[in-house]
């Protein structure tokens, strides 16, 4: 169960049926952020008409809603979700890389194994549970061959489940950092 921070009214953690409630709340918060994400996309292309960007979403419904809004704006995009077949996925990635489409809207299905350095900006429309997933997704645009500074924008809806997820992410990142103890040792000095 959750550590109680997501369900403060349940200090011992969440009951079995709260998983569906969390999923519903997270999706609802994601859908509520779609207008802001789309407005930022509009502003981005006003300032950077020749650029491209990647938008990551947790839920297919949120990714699809962003796609519909991009259609309304007349912005070319490709959608990458877990249900997109391999050949179609490859075609959309190729179209993004060659500039045929300006925006790639993706779920976790695109967090690994592809290079998206055409973009140097990534928007995370929703919070993800696992910091490693976020890092893998960020790495899609921050790879060998990227020559521009990379910009990552995460949307956190205040006073919602997002706040709790953000706190959880920070705690996980700090915990992971605490597990590593890196030391430099001069060659030939021994390990006394």
Secondary structure, DSSP 8 states (H G I E B T S, - for coil): ---SSSSTT-TT---TTHHHHHHHHHHHHHHHHHHHHHHHHHHHHHH-TT--EEEE-SSHHHHHHHHHHHHHHT--EEEE-TTS-HHHHHHHHHHHHTTSSSEEEE-GGGSSS---TT--EEEESS--S-HHHHHHHHHTTSSTT--S--EEEE---TTSHHHHHHHHHHHHHHHHHHH-------TTS---
